[in-house]
Amino acid sequence: QVQLVESGGGLVQPGGSLRLSCAASGSSSAGLRMAWYRQAPGNQRELVAQISRIDSTDYADSVKGRFSISRDNARNTMYLQMNSLKPEDTAVYYCFASKLLARWWGQGTQVTVSS
């Protein structure tokens, strides 16, 4: 069983930056495919960025060039560096991990981009 705990959300002005963290426990993050999803009110949950076990990355078109996903397997932690934030980035951000057929979700962290 894997537990995922997000942190780093908050209120930021447009154009600002935040870094989200996702700490994994119960399994080494090195063996996991990990990702960030987000869900805004009234919208479906959408994939923001993902990182494979061999550290290949992929991003939603809406965040390419602004967000960067990374992982530190020594700390069992995944990160999402978010720059040039826009009001439309406002959402609850969820950490996700998978291994074979197993799936795990974090509880989510709120990111609000507003002046």
C-alpha positions, -999 to 999 in steps of 0.1 A, spaced: 0 0 0 13 34 -10 4 66 8 7 100 -9 7 133 8 8 166 -11 20 199 1 29 234 -12 -4 247 -24 -17 281 -16 -27 315 -30 -5 332 -55 -9 362 -78 -10 357 -116 26 354 -130 38 339 -97 53 305 -89 46 276 -66 62 243 -60 41 213 -51 55 182 -33 42 147 -31 58 125 -4 53 88 -10 55 62 18 49 24 19 69 19 -13 100 33 -30 90 60 -55 116 46 -78 93 18 -89 63 40 -95 49 59 -124 38 92 -109 17 121 -120 0 153 -111 -37 158 -119 -59 188 -112 -96 194 -109 -113 228 -110 -149 233 -98 -173 219 -124 -146 203 -144 -133 168 -148 -100 158 -133 -73 162 -159 -37 151 -162 -12 179 -158 21 161 -160 35 126 -155 69 111 -150 78 75 -157 100 51 -138 128 60 -161 121 97 -157 106 104 -191 81 133 -187 49 144 -205 28 175 -200 -6 188 -209 -5 214 -236 -19 240 -213 11 239 -190 40 231 -214 69 255 -209 55 267 -175 54 236 -153 81 211 -146 77 177 -130 106 159 -113 113 133 -86 139 126 -60 138 89 -53 162 93 -24 135 113 -7 106 94 -21 92 127 -33 78 141 -65 76 178 -73 57 201 -96 74 234 -102 47 258 -115 58 291 -130 39 319 -148 8 309 -131 -26 319 -146 -60 322 -130 -71 292 -151 -45 271 -132 -67 274 -101 -77 239 -90 -72 211 -65 -40 194 -75 -37 156 -68 -7 134 -67 -11 100 -84 10 69 -84 7 35 -102 25 2 -103 13 -26 -125 -25 -26 -119 -24 -7 -86 -34 30 -84 -31 55 -55 -42 90 -50 -33 118 -26 -58 139 -8 -52 170 -29 -38 205 -23 -56 237 -33 -39 261 -57 -56 295 -62 -42 320 -87 -58 354 -81 -50 390 -77 
